[in-house]
Amino acid sequence: MTQSPASISPEAATTQPMPERVAPPAPTRTAEGDIYEVFSRFREDEIHHIGSVVALNDDLAQMYAGELYDEWRWAEMRIIRRDQLIDIIPVK
């Protein structure tokens, strides 16, 4: 049975821990292939995440990213398979 907010004392409200929200893990694969994250840099800017592609292998992912995100003359473009990303601050 749950209590209504009006029936909870202020002391109890501050001592009860908040439930931790846990995000579901991001998928790394689809039925069509692996998910690759695409990063690029325009001129002297910092590198930015610009999107993702799905491909069966690294060579196809390079081709798809180059074709899909060709609207600019990028100074640099890189891809990484999503399952190879290393979490610094993991999603909770």
C-alpha positions in Angstrom: 0.0 0.0 0.0 1.3 3.5 -0.9 0.8 6.6 1.1 -0.4 9.8 -0.3 2.1 12.7 -0.2 0.0 14.5 2.3 0.2 11.6 4.8 4.1 11.3 4.7 5.9 13.3 7.4 8.6 15.7 6.3 11.2 13.6 8.1 10.2 10.5 6.3 10.1 12.3 3.0 13.7 13.4 3.4 15.1 10.1 4.6 13.5 7.8 2.0 16.0 7.2 -0.9 14.9 8.2 -4.4 14.6 5.2 -6.7 17.6 5.1 -9.1 16.7 5.5 -12.7 18.6 3.1 -14.9 18.6 3.6 -18.7 18.3 0.6 -20.8 21.6 -0.2 -22.7 21.8 1.2 -26.1 21.4 -1.4 -28.8 24.7 -2.3 -30.6 23.2 -4.3 -33.4 20.1 -4.5 -35.6 18.8 -7.2 -37.9 20.6 -5.4 -40.7 24.0 -5.2 -39.0 26.2 -3.4 -36.4 25.5 0.2 -35.4 28.4 2.6 -36.1 28.7 6.1 -34.6 29.9 8.8 -36.9 32.1 11.7 -35.8 33.5 14.5 -37.9 35.3 17.8 -37.7 34.7 20.8 -40.0 37.7 23.0 -40.6 39.3 23.8 -37.3 36.3 23.0 -35.1 36.3 20.2 -32.5 35.2 16.8 -33.5 31.4 16.2 -33.1 29.0 13.3 -33.2 26.9 13.7 -36.3 24.9 10.5 -36.4 25.1 6.8 -37.0 24.9 4.1 -39.7 24.1 0.4 -39.7 26.4 -1.9 -41.7 27.5 -5.5 -42.0 31.2 -4.6 -41.7 33.7 -1.7 -41.3 34.2 -1.1 -45.0 30.5 -0.8 -45.7 30.1 1.5 -42.6 32.9 3.8 -44.0 31.1 3.9 -47.4 27.7 4.6 -45.9 28.9 7.3 -43.5 30.8 9.0 -46.4 27.8 8.9 -48.6 25.2 9.8 -46.0 27.0 12.7 -44.4 28.6 14.2 -47.5 26.8 17.6 -47.3 30.0 19.4 -46.0 33.7 19.2 -46.8 34.7 17.7 -43.6 38.3 18.1 -42.4 38.0 14.7 -40.7 35.4 11.9 -40.3 35.7 8.8 -38.2 33.5 5.9 -37.3 33.4 3.5 -34.4 31.3 0.4 -33.9 28.9 1.2 -31.0 30.0 -1.9 -29.0 33.6 -0.6 -29.0 32.7 2.7 -27.3 34.2 3.1 -23.8 32.0 4.7 -21.2 33.6 7.4 -19.2 30.4 8.4 -17.3 28.0 5.5 -17.9 24.4 6.2 -18.4 22.4 5.5 -15.3 
